[in-house]
């Protein structure tokens, strides 16, 4: 099998690529992987360093919005795993344009190319943020889409496009919606890597509002294993939630990170809440569990400890990224 992975130099995409090329997933052994990545600020070839010498790996530097480039890449591809996206909510609040262009327009170009080249399988990777915010209970896949940030709205739009290409063109496409990921190689603008790297250096961390916003945390290894299951056995036209089963308030998570880094609350700076900040996310994973046998395997306590240790030992990876002015 030849798999095209868009956004494969990013946090989640690179994890998937490394796992596929080390034959982690049953049914994908021996697969060849082509990574397509524009290498914008969060794309990093260092994320792929462990596998770049493998003969089954190839890399293309390019944009998913470039139809001519897609026509060069797609011949011979059996499956597309579409990770590429602008994904940081705060950035989308400041400027929604790149999110609409990449997440909606880029997805449309990929879907069109998949139809032109008769791609056999397409997995569109999305987010639980398309559902909005939920006070109690958990979202099933048929829940109304009520995105509250420009980022979430752009992802909801791309989800609907993917569904439309299944209905209109018969494209064999499945959609996955994950909860909040964490793990190694996570670009240090997101909560856990930002807090860990700041705290390791004795620098303050910003806590939005009252800190009572709730997120379900999913280790990137569990997320990618869920995607592999959907690639191998997911039904065309279907949506699959992938969750981690660990719901924490941001305040509680901050307490855990302070403890793990040996710091205290003197380094926590309350800041004005984000515009349109969703209060709680929670996905129901009954569907992917019953159909494909998915269950999260990484205990959050173990996963978080390993992540903190990874950042402690890999300063050469994250320090150059932290030196950029927009990260303070």
TIMIBA-592488 format. One record per residue (C-alpha): residue number from 1; x, y, z; residue in one letter. Coordinates in nm, 3 decimals. Each point is the difference from the previous one (the first is absolute). Layout:
TIMIBA-592488
REC num      px      py      pz residu
REC NUM       X       Y       Z      a
...
This chain:
TIMIBA-592488
REC num      px      py      pz residu
REC   1   0.000   0.000   0.000      x
REC   2   0.114   0.354  -0.083      x
REC   3  -0.129   0.261   0.244      x
REC   4   0.009   0.377  -0.048      x
REC   5   0.011   0.183   0.334      x
REC   6  -0.075   0.371  -0.020      x
REC   7   0.144   0.209   0.280      x
REC   8   0.231  -0.289   0.081      x
REC   9   0.271   0.225   0.146      x
REC  10  -0.236   0.132   0.266      x
REC  11  -0.060  -0.135   0.350      x
REC  12  -0.268  -0.262  -0.063      x
REC  13   0.083  -0.075  -0.362      x
REC  14   0.366  -0.072   0.074      x
REC  15  -0.099  -0.235   0.280      x
REC  16  -0.220  -0.193  -0.242      x
REC  17   0.281  -0.013  -0.259      x
REC  18   0.255  -0.126   0.253      x
REC  19  -0.237  -0.272   0.121      x
REC  20  -0.096  -0.117  -0.350      x
REC  21   0.361  -0.019  -0.114      x
REC  22   0.096  -0.206   0.306      x
REC  23  -0.287  -0.242  -0.073      x
REC  24  -0.194   0.081   0.316      x
REC  25  -0.347  -0.046  -0.150      x
REC  26  -0.145  -0.335  -0.101      x
REC  27  -0.096  -0.002  -0.365      x
REC  28   0.234   0.285  -0.093      x
REC  29   0.326  -0.192   0.024      x
REC  30   0.233   0.082  -0.286      x
REC  31  -0.198   0.306  -0.109      x
REC  32   0.183   0.272  -0.188      x
REC  33  -0.056   0.356   0.122      x
REC  34   0.023   0.327  -0.191      x
REC  35  -0.019   0.311   0.218      x
REC  36  -0.135   0.323  -0.150      x
REC  37   0.065   0.302   0.220      x
REC  38   0.033   0.374  -0.062      x
REC  39   0.238   0.032   0.298      x
REC  40  -0.172   0.305   0.141      x
REC  41   0.088   0.109   0.354      x
REC  42  -0.119  -0.322   0.168      x
REC  43   0.129  -0.246  -0.261      x
REC  44   0.340  -0.134   0.097      x
REC  45   0.213  -0.252  -0.187      x
REC  46   0.171  -0.083   0.331      x
REC  47  -0.326  -0.176   0.094      x
REC  48   0.072  -0.251  -0.276      x
REC  49   0.372  -0.044   0.064      x
REC  50  -0.042  -0.352   0.147      x
REC  51  -0.140  -0.133  -0.331      x
REC  52   0.144   0.217  -0.279      x
REC  53   0.265  -0.258  -0.090      x
REC  54  -0.255  -0.278  -0.049      x
REC  55  -0.055  -0.104  -0.365      x
REC  56  -0.379   0.000   0.038      x
REC  57  -0.004   0.374   0.085      x
REC  58  -0.007   0.295  -0.237      x
REC  59  -0.067   0.369   0.053      x
REC  60  -0.155   0.269  -0.220      x
REC  61   0.023   0.364   0.101      x
REC  62  -0.319   0.162  -0.122      x
REC  63  -0.346   0.141   0.068      x
REC  64  -0.322  -0.200   0.003      x
REC  65  -0.163   0.289  -0.189      x
REC  66   0.228  -0.059  -0.301      x
REC  67  -0.213  -0.209  -0.238      x
REC  68   0.281  -0.046  -0.255      x
REC  69   0.230  -0.137   0.269      x
REC  70  -0.271  -0.238   0.121      x
REC  71  -0.037  -0.133  -0.352      x
REC  72   0.370  -0.083   0.002      x
REC  73  -0.016  -0.176   0.337      x
REC  74  -0.327  -0.192  -0.011      x
REC  75   0.071  -0.260  -0.273      x
REC  76   0.078  -0.328   0.173      x
REC  77  -0.136   0.111   0.338      x
REC  78  -0.242  -0.247   0.163      x
REC  79  -0.112   0.204   0.303      x
REC  80   0.012   0.357   0.129      x
REC  81   0.017   0.092   0.369      x
REC  82  -0.077   0.371   0.019      x
REC  83   0.152   0.165   0.308      x
REC  84   0.110   0.331  -0.155      x
REC  85  -0.175   0.294   0.162      x
REC  86   0.040   0.332   0.170      x
REC  87  -0.096  -0.098   0.354      x
REC  88   0.068   0.260   0.268      x
REC  89  -0.319   0.162   0.128      x
REC  90   0.165   0.321   0.122      x
REC  91   0.153   0.056  -0.342      x
REC  92  -0.339  -0.052  -0.165      x
REC  93  -0.155   0.264   0.228      x
REC  94   0.264   0.250  -0.114      x
REC  95  -0.022  -0.090  -0.371      x
REC  96  -0.245  -0.254  -0.139      x
REC  97   0.119   0.030  -0.361      x
REC  98   0.275  -0.267   0.001      x
REC  99  -0.235  -0.243   0.175      x
REC 100  -0.271   0.030  -0.262      x
REC 101   0.252  -0.011  -0.285      x
REC 102   0.192  -0.304   0.124      x
REC 103  -0.260  -0.198   0.190      x
REC 104  -0.289   0.049  -0.241      x
REC 105   0.166   0.082  -0.334      x
REC 106   0.286  -0.243   0.054      x
REC 107  -0.234  -0.283   0.093      x
REC 108  -0.211   0.070  -0.308      x
REC 109   0.310  -0.025  -0.224      x
REC 110   0.097  -0.332   0.160      x
REC 111  -0.350  -0.142  -0.039      x
REC 112  -0.013   0.109  -0.365      x
REC 113   0.338  -0.161  -0.064      x
REC 114  -0.115  -0.319   0.173      x
REC 115  -0.301  -0.016  -0.233      x
REC 116   0.209   0.073  -0.310      x
REC 117   0.251  -0.271   0.085      x
REC 118  -0.252  -0.250   0.139      x
REC 119   0.166  -0.029   0.339      x
REC 120  -0.123  -0.310   0.179      x
REC 121  -0.010   0.135   0.355      x
REC 122  -0.004   0.347   0.159      x
REC 123   0.006   0.073   0.375      x
REC 124  -0.075   0.359   0.095      x
REC 125   0.136   0.085   0.346      x
REC 126  -0.213   0.251   0.188      x
REC 127  -0.069   0.117   0.357      x
REC 128  -0.262  -0.014   0.273      x
REC 129  -0.005   0.381  -0.007      x
REC 130  -0.243  -0.013  -0.293      x
REC 131  -0.272  -0.100   0.249      x
REC 132   0.031   0.319   0.205      x
REC 133  -0.029  -0.027   0.378      x
REC 134  -0.193  -0.250   0.211      x
REC 135  -0.105   0.047   0.364      x
REC 136  -0.077  -0.363   0.082      x
REC 137   0.028  -0.335  -0.173      x
REC 138   0.208  -0.071  -0.309      x
REC 139  -0.039   0.062  -0.372      x
REC 140  -0.089  -0.281  -0.234      x
REC 141   0.097   0.024  -0.364      x
REC 142  -0.350   0.109  -0.108      x
REC 143  -0.002   0.304   0.229      x
REC 144  -0.074   0.340  -0.153      x
REC 145   0.309   0.195  -0.107      x
REC 146   0.023   0.326   0.196      x
REC 147   0.359   0.128  -0.036      x
REC 148   0.083   0.309   0.204      x
REC 149   0.344   0.104  -0.132      x
REC 150   0.112   0.078  -0.354      x
REC 151   0.232  -0.303   0.023      x
REC 152  -0.283  -0.232   0.100      x
REC 153  -0.228   0.147  -0.267      x
REC 154   0.263  -0.062  -0.268      x
REC 155   0.037  -0.363   0.112      x
REC 156  -0.378  -0.050   0.010      x
REC 157  -0.014   0.135  -0.355      x
REC 158   0.267  -0.244  -0.115      x
REC 159  -0.187  -0.286   0.169      x
REC 160  -0.313   0.088  -0.196      x
REC 161   0.200   0.013  -0.321      x
REC 162   0.139  -0.347   0.068      x
REC 163  -0.351  -0.133   0.062      x
REC 164  -0.126   0.168  -0.318      x
REC 165   0.271  -0.166  -0.211      x
REC 166  -0.109  -0.338   0.136      x
REC 167  -0.364   0.072  -0.087      x
REC 168   0.063   0.174  -0.333      x
REC 169   0.300  -0.185  -0.140      x
REC 170  -0.003  -0.327   0.193      x
REC 171   0.344   0.073   0.144      x
REC 172   0.096  -0.251   0.269      x
REC 173   0.058   0.258   0.274      x
REC 174  -0.030  -0.030   0.378      x
REC 175   0.023   0.286   0.251      x
REC 176   0.165  -0.018   0.343      x
REC 177  -0.059   0.251   0.280      x
REC 178   0.250  -0.005   0.281      x
REC 179   0.018   0.158   0.344      x
REC 180   0.301   0.201   0.123      x
REC 181   0.329  -0.171  -0.089      x
REC 182   0.320   0.001   0.201      x
REC 183   0.336  -0.171  -0.047      x
REC 184   0.361   0.054  -0.113      x
REC 185   0.085   0.227  -0.296      x
REC 186  -0.300   0.223   0.083      x
REC 187   0.061   0.353  -0.128      x
REC 188   0.040   0.226   0.307      x
REC 189  -0.292   0.234  -0.058      x
REC 190  -0.259  -0.248   0.130      x
REC 191  -0.084  -0.024   0.369      x
REC 192   0.202  -0.299   0.122      x
REC 193   0.326   0.061  -0.191      x
REC 194  -0.019   0.377   0.063      x
REC 195  -0.051  -0.049   0.372      x
REC 196   0.262  -0.274   0.032      x
REC 197   0.272   0.187  -0.186      x
REC 198  -0.073   0.327   0.180      x
REC 199  -0.003  -0.168   0.340      x
REC 200   0.323  -0.189  -0.067      x
REC 201   0.161   0.342  -0.055      x
REC 202  -0.168   0.158   0.303      x
REC 203  -0.215   0.225  -0.219      x
REC 204  -0.365   0.091   0.065      x
REC 205  -0.291  -0.175  -0.170      x
REC 206  -0.333   0.159  -0.101      x
REC 207  -0.324  -0.150   0.134      x
REC 208  -0.313   0.113  -0.183      x
REC 209  -0.294   0.131   0.204      x
REC 210  -0.089  -0.202   0.308      x
REC 211   0.183  -0.309  -0.127      x
REC 212  -0.313  -0.214   0.019      x
REC 213  -0.022  -0.083  -0.371      x
REC 214  -0.004  -0.379  -0.042      x
REC 215   0.183  -0.199  -0.267      x
REC 216   0.024  -0.373  -0.071      x
REC 217   0.369  -0.090  -0.040      x
REC 218   0.111  -0.255  -0.259      x
REC 219   0.355  -0.125  -0.042      x
REC 220   0.119   0.041  -0.357      x
REC 221   0.088  -0.373  -0.015      x
REC 222  -0.361  -0.091   0.079      x
REC 223  -0.130   0.252  -0.253      x
REC 224   0.221  -0.133  -0.280      x
REC 225  -0.090  -0.359   0.085      x
REC 226  -0.366   0.099  -0.033      x
REC 227   0.068   0.157  -0.339      x
REC 228   0.176  -0.317  -0.114      x
REC 229  -0.306  -0.202   0.103      x
REC 230  -0.225   0.232  -0.199      x
REC 231   0.230  -0.020  -0.301      x
REC 232  -0.007  -0.380   0.009      x
REC 233  -0.360  -0.065   0.102      x
REC 234  -0.204   0.320   0.011      x
REC 235  -0.315   0.023  -0.209      x
REC 236  -0.024   0.242  -0.289      x
REC 237  -0.196   0.315   0.080      x
REC 238   0.019  -0.058   0.375      x
REC 239   0.131   0.217   0.283      x
REC 240   0.197  -0.143   0.294      x
REC 241   0.070   0.181   0.328      x
REC 242   0.340  -0.077   0.154      x
REC 243   0.036   0.094   0.367      x
REC 244   0.240  -0.059   0.285      x
REC 245  -0.245  -0.030   0.289      x
REC 246   0.181   0.242   0.234      x
REC 247  -0.196   0.321   0.062      x
REC 248   0.180   0.271   0.195      x
REC 249  -0.055   0.367   0.066      x
REC 250   0.283   0.220  -0.118      x
REC 251   0.059   0.093   0.364      x
REC 252   0.042  -0.364   0.102      x
REC 253   0.230  -0.065  -0.296      x
REC 254   0.207   0.302   0.101      x
REC 255   0.033  -0.143   0.352      x
REC 256   0.128  -0.328  -0.145      x
REC 257   0.254   0.179  -0.219      x
REC 258   0.122   0.214   0.290      x
REC 259   0.051  -0.315   0.206      x
REC 260   0.176  -0.181  -0.285      x
REC 261   0.245   0.288  -0.055      x
REC 262   0.055   0.085   0.367      x
REC 263  -0.156   0.347  -0.027      x
REC 264  -0.277   0.178   0.190      x
REC 265  -0.295   0.231  -0.064      x
REC 266   0.218   0.311   0.013      x
REC 267   0.078  -0.069  -0.368      x
REC 268  -0.367  -0.011  -0.104      x
REC 269  -0.129   0.326  -0.149      x
REC 270  -0.379   0.033  -0.038      x
REC 271  -0.085   0.158  -0.336      x
REC 272  -0.320   0.122  -0.162      x
REC 273  -0.203  -0.287  -0.138      x
REC 274   0.017  -0.082  -0.370      x
REC 275  -0.284   0.134  -0.214      x
REC 276  -0.266  -0.267  -0.048      x
REC 277   0.189  -0.242   0.225      x
REC 278  -0.181  -0.335   0.007      x
REC 279  -0.073  -0.118   0.353      x
REC 280   0.014  -0.378  -0.036      x
REC 281   0.078  -0.266  -0.260      x
REC 282  -0.091  -0.367   0.032      x
REC 283  -0.030  -0.262  -0.273      x
REC 284  -0.185  -0.331   0.010      x
REC 285   0.228  -0.272  -0.145      x
REC 286  -0.260  -0.279   0.000      x
REC 287  -0.010  -0.017  -0.380      x
REC 288   0.373  -0.046  -0.067      x
REC 289   0.026  -0.234   0.297      x
REC 290  -0.282  -0.228  -0.108      x
REC 291   0.078   0.003  -0.373      x
REC 292   0.380   0.005  -0.003      x
REC 293   0.109  -0.107   0.349      x
REC 294   0.156   0.333   0.099      x
REC 295   0.072   0.077   0.365      x
REC 296   0.255   0.252   0.132      x
REC 297   0.304  -0.186   0.133      x
REC 298   0.225   0.274   0.140      x
REC 299  -0.086   0.088   0.360      x
REC 300   0.004   0.378   0.032      x
REC 301   0.222  -0.003   0.308      x
REC 302   0.263  -0.204  -0.181      x
REC 303  -0.032   0.189  -0.326      x
REC 304   0.032   0.340   0.164      x
REC 305   0.307  -0.103   0.199      x
REC 306   0.164  -0.132  -0.318      x
REC 307  -0.081   0.323  -0.186      x
REC 308   0.152   0.220   0.270      x
REC 309   0.312  -0.215  -0.004      x
REC 310   0.018   0.016  -0.379      x
REC 311  -0.001   0.381   0.003      x
REC 312   0.253  -0.003   0.282      x
REC 313   0.236  -0.213  -0.211      x
REC 314  -0.062   0.158  -0.342      x
REC 315   0.079   0.366   0.041      x
REC 316   0.180   0.004  -0.333      x
REC 317  -0.333  -0.072  -0.168      x
REC 318  -0.215   0.263   0.172      x
REC 319   0.231   0.283   0.104      x
REC 320   0.044   0.137  -0.355      x
REC 321  -0.379   0.004  -0.038      x
REC 322  -0.043   0.186   0.328      x
REC 323   0.242   0.270  -0.109      x
REC 324  -0.249   0.130  -0.253      x
REC 325  -0.137   0.336   0.114      x
REC 326  -0.366  -0.096  -0.029      x
REC 327   0.052  -0.267   0.267      x
REC 328   0.137   0.261   0.237      x
